């Protein structure tokens, strides 16, 4: 009698297990359109690299965490060595998920706004502002997908366009310095 009960119980458990496995899967939430930030989850954008001569890190890393209640950003940058993460305030992401901005206040620095737009189908975050002191070259942070990968070597800053144009332009002959009479000065009008 005991063995028939055990067999019946085992059969019921087996039947229930098969029913669960065979049940149709619930429809998943649709994925975010290409080139937009997903509504939930964590994304890391980084351009961190290692300077070959010193072995120190260069660049920055932005970790975006999207929850149903709030979006948070951890911002890291280099100042010789990698900084402690700075928790951003006022994180704002546009409803389409293509732009974001947030405020950070690193230790011993003024508060500043960092903003950017997604590019390359969401694989790159292009920050507003200049890179290497050249306002025409934007900062591009790549989406990190391999967290075990070592940081690559840093590349030298590109030659600014103005400086490059000046190097390529033929030099004008020097004109003699203007003579200023003693006791007389002139200033250019502003």
C-alpha positions in Angstrom: 0.0 0.0 0.0 2.9 2.4 0.9 4.6 1.7 -2.4 1.5 2.5 -4.4 1.1 5.9 -2.6 4.8 6.7 -3.3 4.4 5.7 -6.9 1.2 7.8 -7.2 3.0 10.8 -5.6 6.0 10.4 -7.8 3.8 10.2 -10.9 1.9 13.3 -9.9 5.2 15.2 -9.3 6.5 14.0 -12.7 3.2 15.0 -14.5 3.3 18.5 -12.9 6.9 19.0 -13.9 6.2 18.0 -17.5 3.2 20.4 -17.5 5.4 23.3 -16.3 8.1 22.6 -18.9 5.5 22.2 -21.7 3.5 25.4 -20.7 3.8 28.2 -23.2 6.3 30.8 -22.3 5.1 34.2 -21.2 5.6 36.9 -23.7 8.8 38.9 -22.8 8.8 42.7 -22.7 9.9 44.0 -26.1 13.5 45.0 -26.3 14.5 48.6 -26.6 14.8 49.8 -30.2 18.3 49.8 -31.6 20.3 52.8 -30.6 18.3 53.6 -27.4 18.9 52.9 -23.8 16.9 50.0 -22.4 14.4 50.9 -19.7 15.8 48.5 -17.1 19.2 47.1 -16.5 22.9 48.2 -16.3 25.1 49.6 -19.0 28.8 50.6 -18.8 30.4 53.1 -21.2 34.2 53.5 -21.0 37.2 54.8 -22.8 39.6 53.8 -20.0 43.1 53.0 -21.3 46.6 52.5 -19.8 49.4 55.0 -20.6 52.4 52.9 -21.9 55.1 55.1 -20.4 53.6 55.4 -16.8 51.3 52.5 -16.5 48.5 54.8 -15.2 44.9 54.7 -16.3 43.5 57.4 -18.6 39.9 58.2 -19.6 36.6 57.8 -17.9 33.8 55.3 -17.2 30.1 55.9 -16.8 27.9 53.2 -15.3 24.2 53.7 -15.8 21.8 51.7 -13.7 18.1 51.8 -14.7 15.5 50.8 -12.2 11.7 51.2 -12.2 11.9 53.9 -9.6 15.0 55.8 -10.5 18.1 55.9 -12.8 21.5 56.2 -11.2 24.9 57.0 -12.6 28.4 56.2 -11.2 31.0 58.4 -12.8 34.7 57.6 -12.7 37.6 59.6 -14.3 41.3 59.7 -14.0 43.5 62.2 -12.4 46.8 60.3 -12.3 45.1 57.2 -10.9 41.5 56.0 -11.3 39.2 58.1 -9.0 36.7 56.8 -6.6 33.2 56.5 -8.2 31.2 59.7 -7.9 27.5 59.2 -7.6 25.7 61.6 -10.0 22.7 63.7 -9.1 19.8 64.8 -11.3 20.1 62.0 -13.8 17.9 62.7 -16.8 17.3 60.5 -19.8 15.1 61.6 -22.6 11.9 59.5 -23.1 13.2 58.1 -26.4 16.3 56.8 -24.6 18.8 58.5 -26.9 20.3 61.3 -24.7 21.2 61.7 -21.1 22.7 64.2 -18.8 23.7 64.2 -15.1 25.5 66.4 -12.6 28.6 65.3 -10.7 30.8 67.0 -8.1 34.2 65.3 -7.9 36.1 65.9 -4.6 37.8 69.4 -4.5 36.2 70.4 -7.8 33.2 72.4 -8.9 29.9 70.8 -9.8 29.5 70.1 -13.5 27.0 68.7 -16.0 27.9 65.8 -18.3 25.7 65.2 -21.2 25.8 62.9 -24.2 24.0 61.1 -27.0 24.0 57.5 -28.2 25.6 56.6 -31.5 26.5 53.5 -33.5 23.2 51.8 -32.5 23.8 52.4 -28.8 27.3 51.0 -28.8 28.9 54.4 -28.2 28.1 57.3 -25.9 29.3 60.6 -27.4 29.8 63.2 -24.7 29.4 66.9 -25.3 32.6 68.9 -25.0 36.0 68.5 -26.4 38.6 65.8 -26.2 42.3 66.5 -25.7 41.6 70.3 -25.5 40.1 70.3 -29.0 36.4 71.2 -29.0 35.8 69.8 -32.5 36.8 66.2 -31.3 34.1 64.7 -29.1 34.7 62.1 -26.4 33.5 58.7 -27.4 32.9 56.0 -24.8 32.3 52.5 -26.0 29.7 50.1 -24.5 31.5 47.6 -22.4 30.4 44.0 -23.1 33.5 42.1 -21.9 34.1 42.9 -18.3 37.2 40.6 -18.1 39.0 42.4 -20.9 42.1 44.4 -20.0 42.2 48.1 -20.8 44.0 48.8 -24.1 46.9 51.3 -24.6 46.1 55.0 -24.7 46.5 56.8 -28.0 48.2 60.1 -28.3 45.8 63.1 -28.7 45.3 64.1 -32.3 46.9 67.3 -33.6 44.3 70.1 -33.3 43.0 71.2 -36.6 44.1 74.8 -36.1 47.6 73.8 -35.2 47.7 71.4 -38.1 46.6 74.0 -40.6 49.2 76.5 -39.3 52.0 73.8 -39.8 50.9 73.2 -43.3 50.5 76.9 -44.3 53.6 78.5 -45.8 55.2 81.0 -43.5 54.8 84.6 -44.3 57.9 86.7 -44.3 58.5 88.5 -41.1 57.8 92.2 -41.1 59.9 94.5 -39.0 58.5 95.3 -35.5 56.6 98.6 -35.4 58.5 101.5 -33.8 56.9 103.2 -30.9 57.9 106.7 -30.2 59.0 107.5 -26.6 56.1 108.9 -24.6 53.4 107.8 -27.0 51.4 104.6 -26.7 48.5 103.3 -28.7 45.9 100.7 -28.0 43.7 98.8 -30.4 40.0 99.7 -30.2 37.9 96.9 -28.6 
